[in-house]
Amino acid sequence: MKRRRALLLALAVLVVTCLGLKIIPSFQGDTEQNASPVMPELRAIQDSVLKGETFLTIFTKHGLDIQELFAMREVAAKVHPLRTVHPGRSYTVTVDGQNRVHSFVYRISQDSLLKIRKNTTGYHAEKVDISYQKKLVALSGTIKDNLISSIGPDREHLLLALQLTDVFACQIDFTADLRKNDFYRMIVEGLFHGETFIRYGNIVAADFINNGEIFKAYRFNHNGKSDYYDEDGKALRKALLKTPLNFRRISSGFSKDRFHPILKIRRPHHGIDYAAAHGTPVSSVGDGTVLFAGRKGSYGKMVIIRHPNGWKTCYGHLSKITRGIKKGRRVVQGQVIGHVGSTGLATGPHLHYELRVGDRCVNPLKIKIPEGWPIPRKELAAFRVLRDRMDSYFSNMEVCDAQRKPVREST
């Protein structure tokens, strides 16, 4: 009996031992299978689009698989079509050792990126906004020739000059009123990506000394809309702008008896002719509704706008009328409605501009333009806080020459 028990015990030990030997290799095998896969080594191709290039030629240049481009183009179609490509825009392609694309990033604009990433089912595309850090920058300059040359010739400074003319459009005629040694200073939003300056944002405050007279502007938001006001909270924007063009010269004034250069007869000239380069944008001088947009006899291509106070403005000899500008369409002050041309009876590119009160043509340079709406009394306290803070910035910030691009200060 004892011998039988010993034999059974030995068999049990043998079975357990055998099972243990089978379990250990199985456990080790599962551990190896569940381990994270080794990611392939990736490299980045960074470049910018050259003139005449398409994404097809870019993929060919870098030896990438065209079939992958077709797959990416399909998922990007509703986000940003890959057929839309612009010279100078940067892109980054991340590939593995076999040149297979794992991700693709294309700068759509200064404010957004197209990102395409590989996933388990193919590719996924999304449009991503670029986040910038804002810093207030103080700039100043003195007029020697004109505003553009005093601020700077590159695109960012040109846009800044146009923005400054918009701020003071109802106070200063930047062609006829500027004087040598006029002075300006402004506080502007500088947009930075890391330590790199990208572009200017809104003008937050500005001073302009024109022919000895000081004009001030402060950007203030109320009722969900930002606009510019003087130091007392009065609106700088009047019912109508002084002129429908930023930079131009008067080639023919308002007259009751002008010699027509084409017809060779004397007849009234009930408007102002502004000479400007062909294609120069023409803006509506005020909010209103389009009464007419099309060809009108000797005026050529013309737009007529009725404003809330019953006044009408007319814009003639346009080279083209902006798409969407048609009878019944609402427009806002400063909106581009067409471009300077020489259609109709015209000797060269210029804008014929008329202002009509009722059915009577009046001289736009002499009529008193209605004031805009001031800041409501209940919001004046908040405005004064902003005004005083901006004045303090002017006093304490280091003001740099407008033509120098700002550098972000370390914090």
C-alpha positions in Angstrom: 0.0 0.0 0.0 2.8 2.3 0.9 4.6 1.4 -2.3 1.5 2.2 -4.3 1.1 5.7 -2.6 4.8 6.5 -3.4 4.2 5.5 -7.0 1.2 7.8 -7.3 3.0 10.7 -5.7 5.9 10.3 -8.1 3.6 10.3 -11.1 1.9 13.5 -9.8 5.2 15.3 -9.4 6.2 14.2 -12.9 2.9 15.6 -14.4 3.2 18.9 -12.6 6.8 19.2 -13.7 5.9 18.5 -17.3 3.1 21.1 -17.2 5.4 23.6 -15.8 7.9 23.1 -18.6 5.1 23.7 -21.2 3.8 26.8 -19.5 7.1 28.6 -19.2 7.9 28.7 -22.9 4.3 29.7 -23.8 4.5 32.7 -21.3 7.8 33.8 -22.7 6.4 33.7 -26.2 3.4 35.9 -25.4 5.7 38.5 -23.8 7.7 38.7 -27.0 4.6 39.0 -29.2 3.0 41.8 -27.0 6.1 43.9 -27.0 5.8 47.3 -28.7 6.9 47.2 -32.4 10.1 49.0 -33.2 9.3 52.3 -35.0 11.1 52.8 -38.3 13.7 55.5 -38.4 12.3 58.7 -39.9 13.8 61.6 -41.6 12.3 65.0 -42.5 12.4 66.7 -45.9 12.0 70.5 -45.5 11.7 72.8 -48.5 9.7 75.6 -50.0 7.6 75.5 -53.2 9.5 76.9 -56.2 7.8 78.8 -59.0 6.0 76.5 -61.4 6.1 73.5 -59.0 3.1 71.3 -58.2 2.9 68.6 -55.5 3.3 66.1 -58.3 6.7 67.6 -59.3 7.7 67.9 -55.7 7.0 64.2 -55.0 9.0 63.3 -58.1 11.9 65.6 -57.1 12.2 63.9 -53.8 11.7 60.3 -55.1 8.4 59.8 -53.3 5.6 57.4 -54.2 3.1 59.1 -56.5 0.4 56.6 -55.3 0.8 58.0 -51.8 0.3 61.5 -53.1 -3.0 60.4 -54.8 -4.2 58.9 -51.5 -3.2 62.1 -49.6 -4.9 64.3 -52.2 -8.2 62.3 -51.7 -8.3 62.8 -47.9 -7.2 66.5 -48.2 -9.8 67.4 -50.8 -12.4 68.8 -48.3 -9.7 70.4 -46.1 -7.4 72.1 -48.5 -7.1 70.9 -52.1 -3.5 69.8 -52.9 -3.8 71.3 -56.4 -3.8 74.7 -54.6 -0.1 75.5 -54.2 1.8 78.8 -54.0 5.5 79.6 -54.6 7.4 80.4 -51.4 5.2 78.4 -49.1 7.1 75.9 -46.9 6.4 72.2 -46.5 7.8 69.3 -44.5 7.6 65.6 -45.5 8.5 62.9 -43.0 9.5 59.6 -44.6 11.0 56.2 -43.4 14.0 54.3 -44.8 12.0 53.2 -47.8 10.9 56.8 -48.6 7.3 56.0 -47.6 5.5 59.1 -46.4 4.5 59.1 -42.7 3.4 62.8 -42.4 3.1 65.9 -44.6 2.8 69.5 -43.4 2.2 72.4 -45.8 1.9 76.1 -44.8 -1.4 77.2 -46.3 -1.0 80.8 -45.1 0.6 82.8 -42.3 -2.2 81.7 -40.0 -2.8 78.0 -40.9 -1.2 74.7 -41.8 -2.4 71.6 -43.7 -1.3 68.4 -41.7 -1.6 64.9 -43.2 -0.6 61.9 -41.1 -0.5 58.2 -41.8 -2.8 56.0 -39.6 -3.9 52.4 -39.6 -6.4 52.9 -42.4 -4.5 55.3 -44.7 -4.1 59.0 -44.2 -5.9 61.7 -42.1 -5.9 65.4 -43.1 -6.7 68.5 -40.9 -6.3 72.2 -41.1 -4.5 73.6 -38.0 -4.4 77.2 -36.9 -1.0 78.6 -36.0 -0.9 80.1 -32.6 1.1 83.3 -32.3 2.3 85.2 -29.3 1.3 88.9 -29.3 3.6 91.7 -28.1 2.9 95.4 -28.3 5.5 97.2 -30.4 6.0 100.9 -30.6 7.1 102.4 -34.0 7.7 105.9 -35.2 8.9 107.8 -38.3 9.2 111.1 -40.0 7.8 111.9 -43.5 10.5 112.8 -46.0 8.7 111.9 -49.2 5.6 109.9 -48.7 4.2 107.6 -46.0 5.1 104.3 -47.7 8.8 105.2 -48.1 8.9 106.4 -44.5 7.5 103.2 -43.1 9.2 100.7 -45.4 8.8 99.1 -48.9 8.3 95.4 -48.0 4.9 93.8 -47.8 4.5 93.9 -44.0 5.4 97.6 -43.8 3.2 98.4 -46.8 0.2 96.8 -45.1 1.0 98.7 -42.0 1.1 102.0 -44.0 -2.3 101.2 -45.5 -3.7 100.4 -42.0 -2.5 103.8 -40.7 -4.1 105.6 -43.6 -7.4 103.8 -42.9 -7.2 104.9 -39.2 -6.9 108.6 -40.1 -8.7 108.4 -43.5 -11.4 111.0 -42.4 -8.8 113.4 -40.9 -5.9 113.4 -43.3 -5.7 113.2 -47.1 -2.4 111.2 -47.3 -1.7 112.6 -50.8 -2.7 116.2 -50.6 -2.3 117.0 -46.9 1.1 115.4 -46.1 4.0 117.7 -45.4 7.8 117.1 -45.1 8.8 116.4 -41.5 5.2 115.3 -40.5 5.7 112.8 -37.6 3.9 109.7 -36.6 4.1 107.0 -33.9 2.0 104.0 -33.2 1.6 101.0 -30.9 1.0 97.9 -33.0 0.4 94.2 -32.2 3.6 92.3 -33.2 2.9 88.6 -33.9 5.7 86.2 -33.0 6.2 82.5 -33.5 8.7 81.6 -30.8 11.4 84.2 -31.1 10.7 84.9 -34.8 8.7 88.0 -35.9 6.0 87.0 -38.3 3.9 90.1 -39.1 2.1 93.1 -37.6 -1.5 92.8 -36.3 -3.8 95.7 -35.5 -2.7 99.2 -34.7 -3.8 99.7 -31.1 -3.0 103.4 -30.7 -1.4 106.1 -33.0 -0.4 109.8 -33.0 0.0 111.7 -36.3 1.4 115.3 -36.4 0.3 116.7 -39.8 1.3 120.3 -40.7 1.6 121.1 -37.0 -1.8 119.6 -36.0 -1.9 116.5 -33.7 -4.3 113.7 -34.4 -4.8 110.8 -31.9 -6.4 107.4 -32.4 -7.2 104.6 -29.9 -8.7 101.2 -30.8 -11.6 100.4 -28.6 -14.2 97.5 -28.7 -17.8 98.0 -27.8 -20.9 96.1 -28.9 -18.7 93.4 -30.3 -17.1 95.8 -32.8 -13.7 97.5 -32.7 -13.2 101.0 -34.1 -10.9 104.0 -33.6 -11.7 107.1 -31.4 -9.9 110.3 -30.5 -8.8 111.1 -26.9 -12.3 112.3 -26.0 -14.0 109.1 -27.3 -15.3 110.7 -30.5 -15.4 108.4 -33.5 -12.6 109.0 -36.1 -14.6 107.2 -38.7 -17.2 109.6 -40.2 -20.2 108.7 -42.3 -18.0 109.0 -45.4 -14.3 108.7 -46.0 -12.5 111.7 -47.5 -11.5 109.8 -50.6 -12.1 106.3 -52.1 -8.4 105.7 -52.8 -5.4 105.5 -50.4 -2.7 106.8 -52.7 -3.4 109.0 -55.7 -3.3 112.6 -57.0 -6.1 114.8 -58.2 -5.8 115.2 -61.9 -9.0 117.2 -62.4 -11.1 119.0 -59.8 -14.8 119.9 -59.4 -15.7 122.5 -62.0 -18.7 124.1 -63.7 -16.7 124.8 -66.8 -14.0 122.4 -67.7 -12.4 121.8 -71.1 -12.9 118.1 -71.9 -9.6 116.5 -73.1 -11.4 114.1 -75.5 -14.5 115.9 -76.6 -12.6 119.2 -77.0 -15.5 121.2 -75.6 -16.2 123.1 -72.4 -18.7 121.5 -70.0 -19.3 121.0 -66.3 -17.2 118.4 -64.4 -19.3 117.4 -61.4 -16.7 115.3 -59.7 -13.1 114.7 -58.8 -10.7 112.8 -61.0 -8.0 110.8 -59.1 -5.1 109.7 -61.2 -3.8 106.3 -60.0 -2.1 103.2 -61.4 -4.3 100.8 -63.4 -5.8 98.2 -61.0 -5.5 100.3 -57.9 -8.4 99.2 -55.5 -11.3 101.5 -55.2 -13.3 101.5 -51.9 -16.8 102.5 -50.9 -16.5 105.7 -48.9 -19.4 104.7 -46.6 -21.9 102.0 -45.7 -24.7 101.7 -48.2 -26.6 99.8 -50.9 -25.5 99.4 -54.5 -27.9 101.1 -56.9 -26.0 100.4 -60.1 -23.0 98.3 -61.2 -22.2 98.0 -64.9 -21.4 100.1 -68.0 -22.9 103.6 -68.1 -22.1 105.6 -71.3 -19.0 107.9 -71.0 -18.4 106.8 -67.4 -17.5 103.3 -68.6 -17.7 100.7 -65.9 -19.4 102.4 -63.0 -20.7 101.7 -59.5 -23.3 103.9 -57.7 -24.0 103.5 -54.0 -26.8 105.0 -51.9 -25.9 105.8 -48.3 -28.2 105.9 -45.2 -28.4 109.7 -45.2 -29.8 109.7 -48.7 -26.5 110.7 -50.3 -25.1 108.9 -53.3 -21.5 108.3 -54.4 -20.5 107.4 -58.0 -17.3 105.6 -59.1 -16.5 105.7 -62.8 -13.9 104.5 -65.5 -13.3 101.3 -63.5 -11.2 98.6 -65.1 -13.3 96.0 -63.4 -16.1 95.8 -60.8 -15.4 93.5 -57.8 -17.2 90.1 -58.1 -20.5 90.2 -56.1 -21.0 94.0 -56.4 -24.4 94.3 -58.0 -27.7 96.1 -57.6 -29.1 95.6 -54.1 -25.9 94.4 -52.5 -25.0 95.9 -49.1 -21.5 97.3 -48.8 -19.5 98.7 -45.8 -17.2 101.6 -45.5 -13.7 100.7 -46.9 -15.0 97.7 -48.9 -13.3 97.3 -52.3 -15.9 97.7 -55.0 -13.7 97.9 -58.1 -10.3 98.8 -59.5 -9.0 101.9 -61.3 -9.1 101.8 -65.1 -9.8 103.9 -68.2 -13.1 102.6 -69.5 -15.5 105.0 -71.2 -14.2 108.5 -72.2 -10.9 108.6 -70.5 -7.4 109.6 -71.6 -5.6 107.3 -69.0 -6.2 105.3 -65.8 -8.0 107.4 -63.2 -11.1 107.3 -61.0 -14.0 109.7 -61.6 -15.7 110.2 -58.2 -18.9 112.0 -57.6 -20.9 112.9 -54.5 -24.6 113.7 -54.9 -26.9 115.1 -52.2 -30.4 114.3 -53.5 -30.1 114.9 -57.2 -27.5 117.7 -56.9 -23.8 117.1 -57.4 -21.6 118.7 -54.8 -17.8 119.1 -54.4 -16.6 116.2 -52.2 -13.6 118.3 -51.0 -15.7 121.1 -49.6 -18.8 119.5 -48.1 -19.0 118.9 -44.4 -19.2 115.1 -43.7 -21.5 113.9 -40.9 -19.7 112.7 -37.7 -19.7 109.0 -36.7 -21.1 107.7 -33.4 -19.1 108.4 -30.2 -18.5 105.9 -27.5 -21.6 105.6 -25.3 -21.4 107.5 -22.0 -21.6 104.3 -19.9 -18.4 102.9 -21.6 -16.3 106.1 -21.4 -14.7 105.1 -18.1 -13.4 101.8 -19.7 -12.2 103.8 -22.7 -10.3 106.3 -20.6 -8.5 103.4 -18.8 -7.4 102.1 -22.2 -6.4 105.5 -23.4 -4.3 106.2 -20.4 -2.6 102.8 -20.6 -1.7 103.4 -24.3 -0.3 106.9 -23.4 1.8 105.2 -20.7 3.1 102.7 -23.2 4.2 105.6 -25.5 6.0 107.2 -22.6 7.7 104.0 -21.3 8.3 101.7 -24.3 11.4 102.0 -26.4 10.2 103.4 -29.7 12.1 102.0 -32.8 12.3 103.2 -36.3 9.3 101.9 -38.3 11.5 100.4 -41.0 13.2 98.1 -38.5 11.4 94.8 -37.9 10.9 94.2 -34.1 12.8 91.6 -32.1 11.1 89.8 -29.3 12.5 90.6 -25.9 13.5 87.7 -23.7 11.4 87.1 -20.7 
